Structures are given as C-alpha cells and as structure tokens.
Amino acid sequence: MSLIKFSYEHIPLYVLFYLLVGVLFLVDVQIMTIYFNLNLLMIFTLSSIYYWAIYNPKLIPIPLLFTLGLLKDLLTGMPFIGLSAFLFILVAMMTKQQRVFLSGQSFFMIWAGYILVTFLSCFIFWIFLCIKLVEFAPFFPYLIEGAMMILSFPIILSLTGALHKLLPFAPHDKTSL
C-alpha cells in the first residue's frame, strides 16, 4: 500500500479535480434538464466516476459518491431518493474490482466496459420505474439516454485524462492494484 505524501503545492490541482467533478455533476442536473427530457440525468457524472474508479479510486471515496447521488435525486425530483447514490457506489465498486484488468486495456475495451455499466444503470432505473408504475414502462427513453452516455464518453475521457496527467501521484499509480 502506498501512502501519498501531502504537499500544499498540489492543492490547486486537487481543487481543479473536484471542481471538474462538480461541474460535470451540475451540467447533468441543471443544463441537461433544460435541453432534454431525460430519465437518468447521469450522462457526464457516471462516466467520470467510471474513469476515476479505474485510474485513481482514492479520489472518489464512497461518501462523496453517496452525497452526489443523494443531491442528484433531490435536485432532479427523482421518485427514488437514494437510487442514484446506490448506482454511483455500485459502478465505482464494480469498476474497482475490474481495475487490474481495465487499467492496461485499450480505449475500446474501456469503452466496452462503460457500455456495460451504462446499460446496467439504464436497466436498473427502468426496473424501478416499472415497479413504481406497476406496469411495463417504455424502455426507449432509457436507450436514448444510454446512447448519449456512450457517445459522450470519449469527450469525458479526454477531459479527465488530461486532468489525470496533471495530478501528482496519479498517472500510472498501479501500486495499489
């Protein structure tokens, strides 16, 4: 287990990291709701969680994911308070378990893993909606949002990858693999 030595000179980079995560979250919760009538509203947040769970999971602790999920549900008026928190934590934990495999893979393999994560998330939200309505709800809106999540992944990957290279101790930190 490696210990990261704290240095005050790296604080701006970590502030930039959490600011990026916060901006991606706000874009999902605020801006995407203005332009699209979506069901999940996790287009950018989930891809960021997936990326950081592979390359530096220490930066996204479970309490942060839980808080982001609860805030998302409360701000968007979701009928299932806590479902997003559950999904954020589930995605992070599942991805961390596959971290050794995923960290050495090509972009297309990482994208394929994200496609599985996306459709699992869409399916879970759809199941909960069907339970709430006590009937089968249309799955097509979830497919549309899933497609948007998948297509936006390369953009988020490039943003988070560029930031990842700036963070100290983060690039190629495979000591805890």
C-alpha positions as CSV (number, residue, x, y, z in Angstrom):
1,M,0.0,0.0,0.0
2,S,1.4,3.4,-1.0
3,L,0.9,6.5,1.0
4,I,0.6,9.8,-0.8
5,K,2.7,12.5,0.8
6,F,0.7,15.6,1.3
7,S,2.1,18.8,-0.3
8,Y,0.5,22.2,-0.3
9,E,1.7,22.8,-3.9
10,H,-0.7,20.2,-5.2
11,I,-3.8,21.7,-3.6
12,P,-4.8,23.7,-6.7
13,L,-4.7,20.5,-8.8
14,Y,-7.0,18.6,-6.5
15,V,-9.3,21.6,-6.2
16,L,-9.4,21.6,-10.1
17,F,-10.2,17.8,-10.0
18,Y,-13.1,18.2,-7.6
19,L,-14.3,21.3,-9.5
20,L,-14.4,19.3,-12.7
21,V,-16.4,16.6,-11.0
22,G,-18.7,19.2,-9.6
23,V,-19.2,20.9,-13.0
24,L,-19.9,17.6,-14.7
25,F,-22.5,16.9,-12.0
26,L,-24.1,20.4,-12.4
27,V,-24.2,20.0,-16.2
28,D,-26.1,16.7,-15.7
29,V,-28.5,18.1,-13.1
30,Q,-29.1,21.6,-14.5
31,I,-28.2,22.1,-18.1
32,M,-29.2,18.7,-19.5
33,T,-32.7,19.0,-18.0
34,I,-33.2,22.3,-19.9
35,Y,-32.4,20.9,-23.3
36,F,-33.5,17.2,-22.9
37,N,-36.3,15.4,-21.2
38,L,-34.2,12.6,-19.8
39,N,-34.8,10.0,-17.2
40,L,-31.4,9.3,-15.6
41,L,-29.5,12.6,-15.9
42,M,-26.1,11.0,-15.3
43,I,-24.5,11.4,-18.7
44,F,-21.3,13.1,-17.5
45,T,-21.2,12.1,-13.9
46,L,-21.3,8.4,-14.4
47,S,-18.5,8.4,-17.0
48,S,-16.3,10.5,-14.6
49,I,-17.0,8.0,-11.8
50,Y,-16.1,5.1,-14.1
51,Y,-12.9,6.7,-15.2
52,W,-11.7,7.6,-11.8
53,A,-12.6,4.2,-10.4
54,I,-10.2,2.7,-12.9
55,Y,-7.3,5.1,-12.7
56,N,-7.4,6.6,-9.2
57,P,-10.2,5.3,-7.0
58,K,-8.8,7.1,-3.9
59,L,-10.1,10.4,-5.4
60,I,-13.7,9.3,-5.3
61,P,-14.5,8.0,-1.9
62,I,-17.8,6.3,-1.1
63,P,-19.1,9.2,1.0
64,L,-18.6,11.6,-1.9
65,L,-20.4,9.3,-4.3
66,F,-23.3,8.8,-1.8
67,T,-23.6,12.6,-1.4
68,L,-23.5,13.2,-5.2
69,G,-26.2,10.6,-5.7
70,L,-28.5,11.9,-3.0
71,L,-28.1,15.5,-4.3
72,K,-28.9,14.4,-7.8
73,D,-32.0,12.7,-6.7
74,L,-33.1,15.6,-4.6
75,L,-32.3,18.3,-7.2
76,T,-34.0,16.5,-10.0
77,G,-37.0,15.3,-8.1
78,M,-36.4,11.7,-8.7
79,P,-39.1,9.5,-7.1
80,F,-36.5,7.1,-5.7
81,I,-34.3,9.0,-3.3
82,G,-31.0,7.2,-3.0
83,L,-31.2,5.1,-6.2
84,S,-28.5,7.3,-7.9
85,A,-26.3,7.1,-4.8
86,F,-26.7,3.3,-4.9
87,L,-25.8,3.3,-8.6
88,F,-22.8,5.6,-8.2
89,I,-21.4,3.4,-5.5
90,L,-22.2,0.2,-7.4
91,V,-20.5,1.4,-10.5
92,A,-17.4,2.5,-8.5
93,M,-17.2,-0.8,-6.6
94,M,-17.7,-3.0,-9.7
95,T,-15.2,-1.0,-11.7
96,K,-12.6,-1.1,-8.9
97,Q,-12.9,-4.9,-8.8
98,Q,-12.0,-4.9,-12.5
99,R,-9.4,-2.2,-12.2
100,V,-6.4,-4.5,-12.7
101,F,-7.9,-5.7,-16.0
102,L,-9.2,-2.4,-17.2
103,S,-6.2,-0.2,-16.4
104,G,-4.0,-1.9,-19.0
105,Q,-6.6,-2.1,-21.8
106,S,-7.1,0.0,-24.9
107,F,-9.6,2.7,-25.2
108,F,-12.1,0.4,-27.0
109,M,-12.0,-2.1,-24.1
110,I,-12.5,0.6,-21.5
111,W,-15.4,2.0,-23.7
112,A,-16.9,-1.5,-23.9
113,G,-16.8,-1.8,-20.1
114,Y,-18.5,1.6,-19.9
115,I,-21.2,0.4,-22.3
116,L,-22.0,-2.4,-20.0
117,V,-22.1,0.0,-17.0
118,T,-24.4,2.3,-18.9
119,F,-26.9,-0.3,-19.9
120,L,-26.9,-1.8,-16.4
121,S,-27.6,1.7,-15.0
122,C,-30.4,2.3,-17.5
123,F,-31.9,-1.1,-16.8
124,I,-31.9,-0.6,-13.1
125,F,-33.7,2.8,-13.4
126,W,-36.2,1.3,-15.8
127,I,-36.9,-1.6,-13.4
128,F,-37.6,0.8,-10.6
129,L,-39.9,2.9,-12.8
130,C,-41.8,-0.3,-13.8
131,I,-42.2,-1.2,-10.1
132,K,-43.4,2.3,-9.3
133,L,-45.9,2.3,-12.2
134,V,-46.9,-1.4,-11.6
135,E,-46.7,-1.9,-15.4
136,F,-44.0,-2.0,-18.1
137,A,-42.8,1.4,-18.9
138,P,-41.3,2.3,-22.3
139,F,-37.6,1.5,-22.4
140,F,-36.9,3.6,-25.5
141,P,-36.1,6.9,-23.5
142,Y,-33.6,4.9,-21.5
143,L,-32.0,3.7,-24.6
144,I,-31.7,7.2,-26.0
145,E,-30.0,8.4,-22.8
146,G,-27.8,5.3,-22.7
147,A,-26.7,6.1,-26.3
148,M,-26.0,9.7,-25.3
149,M,-23.9,8.5,-22.3
150,I,-22.0,6.2,-24.5
151,L,-21.3,8.8,-27.2
152,S,-20.2,11.4,-24.7
153,F,-17.7,9.1,-23.0
154,P,-14.8,9.9,-25.3
155,I,-15.2,13.6,-24.5
156,I,-15.3,13.0,-20.8
157,L,-12.4,10.6,-21.1
158,S,-10.2,13.2,-22.8
159,L,-11.1,15.8,-20.2
160,T,-10.5,13.6,-17.2
161,G,-7.4,12.0,-18.9
162,A,-5.8,15.5,-19.3
163,L,-6.6,16.4,-15.7
164,H,-5.3,13.0,-14.6
165,K,-1.9,13.7,-16.2
166,L,-1.6,16.9,-14.1
167,L,-2.4,15.3,-10.8
168,P,0.6,14.3,-8.7
169,F,1.0,10.6,-7.9
170,A,-2.0,9.9,-10.2
171,P,-0.6,8.9,-13.6
172,H,0.1,5.2,-13.7
173,D,-0.4,4.7,-10.0
174,K,-0.5,0.9,-10.1
175,T,1.0,0.4,-6.7
176,S,-2.4,-0.3,-5.1
177,L,-3.5,-2.6,-7.9
